[in-house]
Every structure is written in C-alpha cells, then in structure tokens.
Amino acid sequence: MPPTQEDLGKMVAAYPTAPSFIQRAAIIALLSFLFFLAMLVAFLARQQIGYLVLAAAFLILNIFTLTGFIMQRRNVVRVFEDGLGYGKSSVKWRSIASVDTDNEGLKIVSTSGGAIRIPKTIDDLGRLSAHIHRQTHL
C-alpha cells in the first residue's frame, strides 16, 4: 500500500501547473465565449440556422475548455520532507528506484514497481527533477 501524504511529513514545496498553460486555456475559453455570443447575435439578425449551429459548436468548445482548465488547476506536485505526492499517488524518497525525463515529463519509478508520471505542464519541472535527484542521491 503506498504511503499517504500524511505519512510523508511536512510539505516543503508545491509545483502547480505552469501559468502559460493556464493562460492559454483562459484565452481560448474567453475567445470561444465571445464567438458564441457573436453567433447568437448573427442568428438573431439573419435568422439562418447555420449561425445557431456555429453558436452551439462554440458553446461546446467553451464547455470542454473550461473543464480542462479546472482539471489542470488541480494538477499539483507536492514535495514533502520524506517524499512527494502527485494526485492520489505518493512515494517516499527511499523507495524511488529511478527518475527519467522524456518529452512527456518525468517518470518516477518506485522500488515496488509502480510509476508516477508527472506531465511537462508542471511549472519548473527541471527544478523539481533536481530536487528529486538531491533527495534520492540518484
């Protein structure tokens, strides 16, 4: 059974989603909402069904973007005195077997065979990787 975050000691640092990814999602959500409103006004003025279909498409895009925006805000890597936690997964420093960096982010493999995949959308991933290497002496 993996250790809970309460077993890992006091929280030392937190690495949330990078602001650039949050900003992109916010801009897309704002633009899709503006286009949604513009298509509703165009439908009101011209009374053509195509504008209503476009408005519905922009509304769906807006809903998906806002859902992704909220889900991304929850992605936080928490570093504790005795380990780290990401989402519902956590691992102690002494049970980390390897840390690999690739195009998708960090892959932390524990001695029990489990792995935690930290995406590249996390802010300051290089500093997090350096911190993990310092703690694990890998």
C-alpha positions as CSV (number, residue, x, y, z in Angstrom):
1,M,0.0,0.0,0.0
2,P,1.5,3.4,-1.0
3,P,2.1,5.9,1.8
4,T,-0.4,8.6,2.3
5,Q,0.6,12.2,2.1
6,E,0.1,12.5,5.9
7,D,2.9,9.9,6.3
8,L,5.4,11.9,4.3
9,G,5.9,14.7,6.8
10,K,5.6,18.4,6.4
11,M,5.1,19.9,3.0
12,V,8.3,21.6,1.7
13,A,7.2,22.8,-1.8
14,A,4.4,22.7,-4.3
15,Y,4.7,22.7,-8.1
16,P,1.4,23.7,-9.7
17,T,0.6,23.8,-13.4
18,A,2.7,26.3,-15.4
19,P,1.0,29.7,-15.8
20,S,1.5,29.6,-19.5
21,F,-0.8,26.6,-19.9
22,I,-3.4,28.1,-17.6
23,Q,-3.2,31.4,-19.6
24,R,-3.7,29.5,-22.9
25,A,-6.8,27.8,-21.7
26,A,-8.2,31.0,-20.3
27,I,-7.7,32.8,-23.6
28,I,-9.3,30.0,-25.6
29,A,-12.3,29.9,-23.2
30,L,-12.7,33.7,-23.5
31,L,-12.5,33.7,-27.3
32,S,-14.9,30.8,-27.7
33,F,-17.4,32.6,-25.4
34,L,-17.1,35.8,-27.5
35,F,-17.6,33.8,-30.7
36,F,-20.6,32.1,-29.1
37,L,-22.2,35.4,-28.3
38,A,-21.3,36.8,-31.8
39,M,-23.0,33.8,-33.5
40,L,-26.1,34.3,-31.3
41,V,-26.3,37.9,-32.4
42,A,-25.8,36.9,-36.0
43,F,-28.5,34.3,-35.7
44,L,-30.8,37.0,-34.2
45,A,-30.1,39.4,-37.0
46,R,-30.0,37.0,-40.0
47,Q,-32.3,34.1,-38.8
48,Q,-30.2,31.5,-40.5
49,I,-29.8,28.1,-38.8
50,G,-26.0,27.9,-39.7
51,Y,-25.3,30.7,-37.1
52,L,-27.2,28.7,-34.4
53,V,-25.2,25.6,-35.3
54,L,-21.9,27.6,-35.0
55,A,-23.1,29.1,-31.7
56,A,-23.7,25.6,-30.4
57,A,-20.2,24.4,-31.6
58,F,-18.6,27.4,-29.8
59,L,-20.6,26.6,-26.6
60,I,-19.4,23.0,-26.7
61,L,-15.8,24.2,-27.2
62,N,-16.2,26.6,-24.3
63,I,-17.5,23.8,-22.0
64,F,-14.7,21.5,-22.8
65,T,-12.1,24.2,-22.5
66,L,-13.4,25.3,-19.1
67,T,-13.5,21.6,-17.9
68,G,-9.9,21.2,-19.0
69,F,-9.0,24.5,-17.3
70,I,-10.4,23.3,-14.0
71,M,-8.8,19.9,-14.3
72,Q,-5.4,21.4,-15.0
73,R,-5.6,23.7,-12.0
74,R,-5.8,20.6,-9.8
75,N,-2.5,19.2,-11.0
76,V,0.0,20.0,-8.2
77,V,3.1,18.1,-7.3
78,R,3.6,18.3,-3.5
79,V,7.1,17.8,-2.1
80,F,7.3,16.7,1.5
81,E,10.2,16.0,3.9
82,D,10.0,12.3,3.3
83,G,8.7,12.0,-0.2
84,L,6.4,13.5,-2.8
85,G,2.8,13.3,-3.9
86,Y,1.1,13.9,-7.2
87,G,-2.7,13.4,-7.4
88,K,-3.6,10.3,-5.5
89,S,-0.1,8.8,-5.8
90,S,2.7,9.3,-3.4
91,V,6.2,7.9,-2.9
92,K,8.9,8.1,-0.2
93,W,12.4,9.2,-1.2
94,R,14.0,5.9,-0.2
95,S,11.6,3.9,-2.4
96,I,12.4,5.8,-5.6
97,A,14.4,3.5,-8.0
98,S,14.8,5.8,-10.9
99,V,13.8,9.2,-12.3
100,D,13.6,9.5,-16.1
101,T,13.0,12.7,-18.1
102,D,11.4,12.4,-21.6
103,N,9.2,14.5,-23.9
104,E,6.1,13.9,-21.8
105,G,7.6,14.9,-18.5
106,L,9.1,13.0,-15.5
107,K,8.6,9.3,-14.9
108,I,9.3,8.3,-11.3
109,V,9.7,4.5,-10.8
110,S,9.5,3.1,-7.3
111,T,11.2,0.0,-6.0
112,S,7.8,-1.7,-5.7
113,G,7.4,-1.4,-9.5
114,G,4.8,1.4,-9.6
115,A,5.4,4.5,-11.5
116,I,4.3,8.1,-11.2
117,R,4.1,10.1,-14.5
118,I,4.4,13.9,-13.9
119,P,3.4,15.8,-17.1
120,K,5.5,18.6,-18.6
121,T,2.8,21.1,-17.9
122,I,4.0,21.3,-14.3
123,D,5.8,24.6,-13.6
124,D,9.6,24.5,-13.1
125,L,10.0,20.8,-13.9
126,G,13.8,21.0,-14.1
127,R,14.0,22.3,-10.6
128,L,11.6,19.6,-9.4
129,S,13.8,16.9,-11.1
130,A,16.9,18.4,-9.5
131,H,15.2,18.3,-6.0
132,I,14.2,14.7,-6.5
133,H,17.8,13.8,-7.6
134,R,19.2,15.6,-4.5
135,Q,16.9,13.7,-2.1
136,T,17.3,10.3,-3.7
137,H,21.1,10.6,-4.5
138,L,20.5,9.2,-8.0
